[in-house]
Each structure stands twice: as C-alpha cells, then as structure tokens.
Amino acid sequence: MATTSPNKLPLFPLLSLLCFISIFFLLSLSRRASLSSPNTHRSATVFTPRSDDASRTAVSSTCDLSDGSWIYDSNFRSARYDSSCKEIFKGWNCVRNNKINGLEISKWRWKPKDCDLPSFDPLEFLETHRNTNIGFVGDSLNRNMFVSLFCMLKSVTGELKKWRPVGADRGFTFLQYNLTIAYHRTNLLARYGRWSANANGGELESLGFKEGYRIDVDIPDSSWVKASSFHDILILNTGHWWWAPSKFDPSKSPMLFFEGGRPILPPINPAAGLDRVLNHMVNFVEKTKRPGGIIFFRTQSPRHFDGGDWDQGGTCQRLQPLSPGNVEELFSVRNNGTNVEVRLVNQHLHNSLESRSSFHVLDITRMSEYRADAHPAAAGGKNHDDCMHWCLPGITDTWNDLFVATLHGIKA
C-alpha cells in the first residue's frame, strides 16, 4: 500500500488547489479587463454614424470608433506627457494633487469593437498639419481637450509662442511647424448677459419678469465670432451651462431669449432655447468657415455625481470604470438620474446636426460615461468633488486620439 510522507501534501489535493487558484485568477482578470458591453450600451448615444462618416472610414469601413470597451493594460504607454506640463489647470493635475488613482487613470485603453484606436503620434501630427490653425470653441470641457492636445504636442517640441488669436482665451503656435492651436471660451455659444427690467416697462416686464439673463439666440458670443473664418479646423461644444440652475435659476435669474433684438414671446424654456441657438450657430459656422475648413461638433461630456448633484453632497470616488448597469443608473433618461442631461443635450445636438453635411461629430459620450474614476473628485481643490472636469493626463487624451483618427480619415 502506498504511503504519504507526513512532510508532503497529497498530490491530488495540491493539483486541485492550483487549478482552482488559476481559474479564479483568470476570471478576475477577465472581469477587470473589460468593464463595458457594447451591445448593452448601444442606446447611450443618439448619434448613428452615416455610411460615409469619416469616423467609420478612419480605420476600416465597418468600424465605429466610439463603440467599444475600456481595457486595463498595466504596460500601456500612458506617459505621453506628465504632470509637469504647465498648461494643466491646477485642479486637473491629479498626479500632483495626489489623487489615489492618478497614475492608473491612463492605463485604461479604449478598444473599439471592430478595430483599434491608436494613440496618435504628436510629431507626425505636427509634420502633417504644418501651417494649420486649430480652434477649440466651447466651455471648460473643451479647454480640457485643448490642454490635452497642447501637452502632447509640447512633449516633442518646445519651440512655441504664446498668443491669443482672434479673441481666443489662450493660444500657442508651434514655431517650427507654424501650427497654431487656440481655445475660445464660450459657455452658451450665443451672446448673453445680465438683464434687468426697464423702468419704462416693456413686453417682458408686463409678464412679471424683473431680472434674468438675456440670450440672443442669433448672435454668436464675441469670443469666437471670427474663429470659424480664422481656423482651418474647428472643434465646438456646448451643453453643461444649459442645464445649470446654479447659473440660471428659473425663478431668480431665468434665461430670457431674444431673436432679432426682440424677446421671444411667449417665453420659451432652456431646451427650446438651446435648439434655436444651435440652429443659428450651425448656420453661422457654415456661412463663415474658411474654404476647405473642417468643422467638428463634440458630443456631451458626462458628469459623474453619485448620491446627489455637486451642491447636494454628490461624489465620484470610484477607482475603476463603471459597469454597464452603473452607467444606466446614472445616465438613463427613463430613470431621470442626476447626470441625465448628457443624453438630453445629445438629442438636441442630433436634431441640429443630422442633416448638416459640413459637420463631423466627435462622439465621446459613450466612452466617457464609463469613466467615473477619471475626474479630479476631492483632489480638484474645491469645497466639493469635481465630477465634471477630467484629470490630465487622462481621458481627454483618448478624445484627441479619436479626433486625430477621424481627421486623418477625412483627409485620406
């Protein structure tokens, strides 16, 4: 009869234990490696690429670059620039602000369903786009994207001049390549300012309005009125301020819309006002853009306030991307969640752009909805979690990968 040494484990139980550990390890890796399901999340955006859309032809004729999953890759080349890039707004510098997952954020790689989205080569981009002017027009989320592009380009050349072309908030020219990138800050795209009742009365006064904000739906904000005729490539966005009762309180400081210099009566709500603004601004860009100019409209960037809005104790303390179920809880229009405005705004964008062949859509919404881990949160230096802007380096680097891939597809 065979005997077992008292100093050795039986062979069969040992092999069983090793097999169990291996299976558990592989399942854990699989669960961590892909936290999204393209089929589950197809309805997250209303933008369906046209058959001739460059976002499909940039890599292959069947690839939608905005439809995919986040894959964790510990060896992913994430350091295309670092926290020393001086243009990074202090509150977005998550590495220097010691956010616990600041270095991990860029190790998640976006993998489109039917192809790959490569990290663009900044040196090749500079060479390819010599003598080109690129303008970002929009709110601070477009500044997030502008700074990301600047830092990646600056990582390969330090020869630059800082200046503000045609009303831009900030801008730089990479001298060796004569490539200019600029950011034009505008919150609503249209012109707006404080409005107070006239002592002599008027149409709005007769309806009981005493103060608010006047938004001229047919007049572009002066910060970018010359941008479309100056820049060869333009990336626009808007949306967050339209759903901001902290900025435009419906009772204390309502949005009052004007067209042709006169108030729109009866008064319309912000959603209808957004439609009017988008219609006028899209027309304006199409009429004033440079010959051969390329125009992008970036879809809405999601916020990730969990447990309430920014002024209600909402937080974003997650350290990994969301699961598809979590995404639906936060963003489903049906559930009317805290962050539902991202999909509502996209519906307005779709209605305004679906018949506009001059515009190319950068659909960053789907990929961004998963990334609740990529905001500054408490490291943003505010008295509340910043669950709206993005850490740099971070997800806006992937937005720029999408932008460059789409641009190359258009020019191919």
C-alpha positions as CSV (number, residue, x, y, z in Angstrom):
1,M,0.0,0.0,0.0
2,A,1.4,3.4,-0.9
3,T,2.1,5.7,1.9
4,T,2.3,9.5,2.1
5,S,5.2,11.3,3.7
6,P,4.0,13.4,6.7
7,N,6.1,16.3,5.4
8,K,4.4,16.4,1.9
9,L,0.9,17.4,0.8
10,P,-1.0,14.7,-1.1
11,L,-0.5,15.2,-4.9
12,F,-4.2,15.2,-5.9
13,P,-5.4,17.9,-3.4
14,L,-2.4,20.1,-4.3
15,L,-3.2,19.9,-8.1
16,S,-6.9,20.7,-7.4
17,L,-5.9,23.7,-5.3
18,L,-3.6,25.0,-8.0
19,C,-6.3,24.6,-10.7
20,F,-8.8,26.4,-8.5
21,I,-6.4,29.4,-8.0
22,S,-5.7,29.6,-11.7
23,I,-9.3,29.6,-12.7
24,F,-10.1,32.3,-10.1
25,F,-7.2,34.4,-11.3
26,L,-8.3,34.2,-14.9
27,L,-11.9,35.1,-14.1
28,S,-10.7,38.1,-12.1
29,L,-8.5,39.3,-14.9
30,S,-11.4,38.9,-17.4
31,R,-13.8,40.8,-15.1
32,R,-11.3,43.7,-14.6
33,A,-10.1,43.8,-18.2
34,S,-13.4,44.7,-19.8
35,L,-16.0,46.6,-17.8
36,S,-18.3,47.6,-20.7
37,S,-20.5,45.8,-23.1
38,P,-21.0,47.5,-26.5
39,N,-24.4,45.8,-27.0
40,T,-25.7,46.8,-23.6
41,H,-24.6,50.4,-24.2
42,R,-25.6,50.9,-27.8
43,S,-28.5,53.2,-26.8
44,A,-26.3,55.6,-24.8
45,T,-26.0,58.0,-27.7
46,V,-28.3,59.0,-30.5
47,F,-25.5,59.5,-33.0
48,T,-25.6,56.7,-35.5
49,P,-22.6,57.1,-38.0
50,R,-23.6,57.6,-41.6
51,S,-22.2,55.2,-44.1
52,D,-19.8,57.9,-45.4
53,D,-18.9,59.2,-41.9
54,A,-15.1,59.6,-41.6
55,S,-15.2,58.2,-38.1
56,R,-16.0,54.8,-39.7
57,T,-13.5,55.1,-42.5
58,A,-10.6,56.3,-40.4
59,V,-9.6,52.7,-39.6
60,S,-11.9,50.5,-41.6
61,S,-15.2,50.6,-43.5
62,T,-17.0,48.8,-40.7
63,C,-15.5,50.3,-37.6
64,D,-17.3,52.8,-35.2
65,L,-14.5,54.2,-33.1
66,S,-17.0,55.4,-30.5
67,D,-18.4,51.9,-29.8
68,G,-16.2,49.7,-27.6
69,S,-14.8,48.8,-24.2
70,W,-12.1,50.0,-21.7
71,I,-9.3,47.5,-21.4
72,Y,-6.9,47.7,-18.4
73,D,-3.3,47.4,-19.6
74,S,-0.6,47.9,-17.0
75,N,2.0,48.2,-19.8
76,F,0.0,50.7,-21.8
77,R,2.2,53.6,-22.9
78,S,0.3,56.2,-21.0
79,A,3.0,58.8,-20.3
80,R,2.7,60.9,-23.5
81,Y,3.1,63.9,-21.2
82,D,3.3,64.2,-17.4
83,S,2.2,66.5,-14.6
84,S,4.9,69.0,-15.3
85,C,3.0,70.4,-18.4
86,K,2.4,73.9,-17.1
87,E,-0.8,74.5,-19.1
88,I,-2.6,71.9,-17.0
89,F,-5.1,73.7,-14.8
90,K,-4.1,73.1,-11.1
91,G,-7.4,71.5,-10.2
92,W,-7.0,69.0,-13.1
93,N,-3.5,67.9,-12.2
94,C,-4.5,64.7,-10.4
95,V,-0.9,63.3,-10.1
96,R,0.5,66.4,-8.4
97,N,-2.7,66.6,-6.3
98,N,-2.0,63.1,-5.1
99,K,-5.3,61.5,-6.3
100,I,-5.0,57.9,-5.2
101,N,-5.5,56.5,-8.8
102,G,-3.9,59.5,-10.6
103,L,-1.3,57.3,-12.4
104,E,-3.8,54.4,-13.0
105,I,-6.3,56.5,-15.0
106,S,-4.3,56.5,-18.2
107,K,-3.7,52.7,-18.1
108,W,-7.2,52.0,-19.3
109,R,-7.2,51.8,-23.1
110,W,-10.2,52.3,-25.3
111,K,-10.8,49.4,-27.6
112,P,-13.3,49.9,-30.4
113,K,-15.5,46.9,-31.1
114,D,-14.2,46.1,-34.6
115,C,-10.8,47.7,-34.7
116,D,-8.1,49.6,-32.7
117,L,-7.9,53.2,-31.9
118,P,-4.1,54.0,-31.9
119,S,-2.5,56.7,-29.8
120,F,-1.7,59.4,-32.2
121,D,1.9,60.4,-32.9
122,P,2.4,64.1,-31.9
123,L,5.5,64.5,-34.1
124,E,3.7,63.0,-37.1
125,F,0.7,65.2,-36.4
126,L,2.9,68.4,-36.3
127,E,4.6,67.3,-39.6
128,T,1.3,66.5,-41.3
129,H,-0.5,69.7,-40.2
130,R,2.1,72.3,-40.9
131,N,0.7,75.8,-41.5
132,T,-2.6,74.9,-39.9
133,N,-4.8,76.7,-37.4
134,I,-6.9,74.6,-35.0
135,G,-9.5,76.2,-32.7
136,F,-11.5,74.8,-29.8
137,V,-14.7,76.7,-29.2
138,G,-16.8,76.0,-26.1
139,D,-16.9,75.6,-22.3
140,S,-14.2,74.4,-19.9
141,L,-14.6,70.8,-21.1
142,N,-13.3,71.9,-24.5
143,R,-10.4,73.6,-22.6
144,N,-9.8,70.2,-21.0
145,M,-9.4,68.7,-24.5
146,F,-7.3,71.7,-25.8
147,V,-4.8,71.4,-22.9
148,S,-4.5,67.6,-23.5
149,L,-3.6,68.3,-27.2
150,F,-1.2,71.1,-26.2
151,C,0.6,68.9,-23.7
152,M,1.0,66.0,-26.1
153,L,2.4,68.3,-28.9
154,K,4.7,70.2,-26.4
155,S,6.2,66.8,-25.4
156,V,8.0,66.6,-28.7
157,T,8.9,70.3,-29.3
158,G,9.5,73.3,-27.0
159,E,9.7,75.9,-29.8
160,L,6.4,77.8,-29.3
161,K,4.9,81.2,-29.0
162,K,2.1,82.0,-26.7
163,W,-0.6,84.4,-28.1
164,R,-4.3,84.9,-28.3
165,P,-5.6,84.8,-31.9
166,V,-8.9,86.5,-32.8
167,G,-10.4,86.7,-29.4
168,A,-9.2,83.4,-28.0
169,D,-8.9,82.9,-24.3
170,R,-5.4,81.3,-24.9
171,G,-3.4,80.0,-27.8
172,F,0.0,78.7,-28.9
173,T,1.9,78.5,-32.2
174,F,4.5,75.7,-32.6
175,L,7.0,77.7,-34.5
176,Q,8.9,75.1,-36.4
177,Y,5.7,73.8,-37.9
178,N,3.6,77.1,-37.9
179,L,0.8,75.1,-36.3
180,T,-1.5,77.2,-34.1
181,I,-4.0,75.8,-31.5
182,A,-6.3,78.1,-29.6
183,Y,-9.2,77.9,-27.1
184,H,-12.1,80.3,-27.3
185,R,-14.2,80.2,-24.1
186,T,-17.9,80.5,-24.6
187,N,-20.5,78.9,-22.3
188,L,-23.6,79.0,-24.5
189,L,-22.1,79.7,-28.0
190,A,-24.6,82.6,-28.2
191,R,-24.2,86.1,-26.7
192,Y,-25.6,86.5,-23.2
193,G,-25.5,88.9,-20.3
194,R,-27.5,90.2,-17.3
195,W,-30.9,91.6,-17.9
196,S,-32.9,93.9,-15.6
197,A,-36.4,95.3,-16.0
198,N,-36.7,98.7,-17.7
199,A,-38.2,101.4,-15.6
200,N,-40.4,102.4,-18.5
201,G,-41.8,98.9,-18.8
202,G,-41.7,96.5,-21.7
203,E,-43.0,93.2,-23.1
204,L,-41.1,91.1,-20.5
205,E,-41.9,93.5,-17.7
206,S,-45.6,93.2,-18.4
207,L,-45.3,89.4,-17.9
208,G,-43.8,90.0,-14.4
209,F,-40.1,89.5,-15.2
210,K,-37.8,91.7,-13.1
211,E,-34.3,90.3,-13.8
212,G,-32.5,87.4,-15.5
213,Y,-30.1,86.6,-18.4
214,R,-30.7,87.8,-21.9
215,I,-29.6,85.2,-24.5
216,D,-29.5,86.4,-28.1
217,V,-30.1,83.2,-30.0
218,D,-29.0,84.6,-33.3
219,I,-25.8,86.4,-32.2
220,P,-22.5,84.4,-31.5
221,D,-20.6,85.2,-28.4
222,S,-17.9,87.8,-29.3
223,S,-15.1,85.4,-28.0
224,W,-15.4,83.3,-31.2
225,V,-17.2,85.4,-33.8
226,K,-14.1,85.3,-36.0
227,A,-12.9,81.8,-35.1
228,S,-14.6,79.9,-37.9
229,S,-13.1,82.2,-40.6
230,F,-9.6,82.0,-39.0
231,H,-9.2,78.4,-38.1
232,D,-8.7,75.6,-40.6
233,I,-10.1,73.1,-38.1
234,L,-12.7,73.9,-35.5
235,I,-14.0,71.8,-32.6
236,L,-17.2,73.1,-31.0
237,N,-19.1,72.0,-27.9
238,T,-21.9,73.3,-25.6
239,G,-24.3,71.9,-23.1
240,H,-23.3,72.0,-19.5
241,W,-24.4,75.5,-18.8
242,W,-27.8,74.9,-20.4
243,W,-28.6,72.5,-17.5
244,A,-27.2,74.6,-14.7
245,P,-29.8,76.0,-12.3
246,S,-27.0,77.3,-10.2
247,K,-26.1,79.6,-13.1
248,F,-29.6,80.3,-14.4
249,D,-32.1,79.9,-11.6
250,P,-35.6,79.5,-13.2
251,S,-37.2,81.9,-10.7
252,K,-34.4,84.3,-9.7
253,S,-32.3,84.6,-12.8
254,P,-34.2,82.9,-15.7
255,M,-33.0,82.6,-19.3
256,L,-34.8,85.2,-21.4
257,F,-34.4,84.5,-25.1
258,F,-34.2,87.2,-27.8
259,E,-34.1,87.0,-31.6
260,G,-33.7,89.8,-34.0
261,G,-33.2,92.1,-31.0
262,R,-36.7,91.4,-29.5
263,P,-37.8,89.0,-26.8
264,I,-39.2,85.7,-27.9
265,L,-42.8,85.6,-26.8
266,P,-44.3,83.7,-25.2
267,P,-41.1,83.0,-23.3
268,I,-39.5,79.6,-24.2
269,N,-37.8,77.1,-21.9
270,P,-34.0,76.4,-22.0
271,A,-34.4,73.3,-24.1
272,A,-36.3,75.2,-26.8
273,G,-33.7,78.0,-26.5
274,L,-30.9,75.5,-27.0
275,D,-32.5,74.3,-30.2
276,R,-32.7,77.9,-31.5
277,V,-29.1,78.7,-30.6
278,L,-27.8,75.5,-32.2
279,N,-29.7,76.2,-35.4
280,H,-28.4,79.7,-35.6
281,M,-24.8,78.9,-34.6
282,V,-24.6,75.9,-37.0
283,N,-25.8,78.2,-39.8
284,F,-23.3,80.9,-38.8
285,V,-20.3,78.4,-38.9
286,E,-21.3,77.0,-42.3
287,K,-21.5,80.5,-43.8
288,T,-18.3,81.9,-42.3
289,K,-15.9,78.9,-42.3
290,R,-12.8,79.0,-44.3
291,P,-12.7,77.4,-47.8
292,G,-11.8,73.8,-47.1
293,G,-12.3,74.2,-43.4
294,I,-13.1,71.1,-41.3
295,I,-15.8,71.5,-38.6
296,F,-16.3,69.1,-35.7
297,F,-19.0,69.2,-33.0
298,R,-18.1,67.2,-29.9
299,T,-20.9,65.4,-28.1
300,Q,-21.7,66.0,-24.5
301,S,-19.1,65.1,-21.8
302,P,-20.8,63.3,-18.9
303,R,-20.6,64.3,-15.2
304,H,-20.5,61.5,-12.6
305,F,-22.0,62.9,-9.4
306,D,-23.1,59.9,-7.3
307,G,-25.6,60.4,-4.4
308,G,-26.7,63.9,-5.4
309,D,-25.6,66.9,-7.5
310,W,-22.4,69.0,-6.9
311,D,-24.2,71.1,-4.3
312,Q,-26.0,68.2,-2.7
313,G,-23.1,66.2,-1.5
314,G,-22.5,64.3,-4.7
315,T,-19.2,62.4,-5.1
316,C,-17.2,60.5,-7.6
317,Q,-14.8,58.4,-5.5
318,R,-14.7,55.3,-7.8
319,L,-11.3,53.9,-8.7
320,Q,-12.3,51.9,-11.8
321,P,-14.6,52.4,-14.7
322,L,-18.3,51.8,-14.3
323,S,-20.2,48.6,-15.2
324,P,-22.9,48.9,-17.9
325,G,-25.5,48.6,-15.1
326,N,-24.0,51.5,-13.2
327,V,-23.9,53.6,-16.3
328,E,-27.6,53.2,-16.9
329,E,-28.4,54.1,-13.3
330,L,-26.5,57.4,-13.7
331,F,-27.5,58.4,-17.2
332,S,-30.7,56.8,-18.2
333,V,-33.3,59.4,-19.4
334,R,-36.0,57.0,-18.2
335,N,-34.6,57.0,-14.7
336,N,-34.1,60.8,-14.7
337,G,-30.8,60.4,-12.8
338,T,-28.6,63.2,-11.5
339,N,-26.5,63.2,-14.7
340,V,-29.2,62.7,-17.2
341,E,-28.5,66.0,-19.1
342,V,-25.7,64.3,-21.1
343,R,-28.1,62.3,-23.2
344,L,-30.7,65.1,-23.3
345,V,-28.2,67.5,-24.7
346,N,-27.1,64.9,-27.3
347,Q,-30.7,64.6,-28.5
348,H,-30.7,68.4,-29.2
349,L,-27.3,68.1,-31.0
350,H,-28.5,65.3,-33.1
351,N,-31.6,67.2,-34.2
352,S,-29.5,70.2,-35.2
353,L,-26.7,68.3,-37.0
354,E,-28.3,65.2,-38.6
355,S,-28.8,67.0,-42.0
356,R,-25.6,69.1,-41.9
357,S,-23.0,67.6,-44.2
358,S,-20.5,70.3,-43.2
359,F,-20.2,69.0,-39.6
360,H,-18.4,65.9,-38.4
361,V,-19.5,64.5,-35.0
362,L,-16.9,63.5,-32.4
363,D,-18.9,61.1,-30.3
364,I,-17.0,60.9,-27.0
365,T,-20.1,60.3,-24.8
366,R,-20.2,56.6,-24.8
367,M,-16.6,56.1,-23.9
368,S,-16.7,58.8,-21.3
369,E,-19.8,57.6,-19.4
370,Y,-17.9,54.6,-18.0
371,R,-15.0,56.7,-16.6
372,A,-16.3,57.8,-13.2
373,D,-12.8,57.1,-12.0
374,A,-11.2,59.8,-14.1
375,H,-12.4,63.0,-12.6
376,P,-10.4,65.1,-10.1
377,A,-13.0,64.4,-7.4
378,A,-11.7,65.6,-4.0
379,A,-8.2,66.2,-5.5
380,G,-9.7,69.1,-7.5
381,G,-9.1,71.6,-4.7
382,K,-12.8,72.7,-4.4
383,N,-15.1,72.5,-1.5
384,H,-17.0,69.8,-3.3
385,D,-16.0,66.9,-5.5
386,D,-15.2,67.9,-9.1
387,C,-17.0,65.2,-11.0
388,M,-17.4,67.2,-14.2
389,H,-13.8,68.0,-15.5
390,W,-11.2,65.3,-16.2
391,C,-7.8,64.6,-14.8
392,L,-4.8,65.3,-17.0
393,P,-3.2,63.1,-18.2
394,G,-6.5,61.2,-18.7
395,I,-9.5,60.5,-20.8
396,T,-9.3,63.7,-22.9
397,D,-6.1,62.2,-24.4
398,T,-8.3,59.5,-25.8
399,W,-10.7,62.1,-27.1
400,N,-7.8,63.6,-29.1
401,D,-6.9,60.1,-30.4
402,L,-10.4,59.9,-31.7
403,F,-10.2,63.5,-33.1
404,V,-6.9,62.8,-34.9
405,A,-8.1,59.4,-36.3
406,T,-11.3,61.0,-37.6
407,L,-9.3,63.9,-39.1
408,H,-7.0,61.6,-40.9
409,G,-10.0,59.7,-42.3
410,I,-11.5,62.9,-43.6
411,K,-8.3,63.9,-45.3
412,A,-7.5,60.4,-46.7
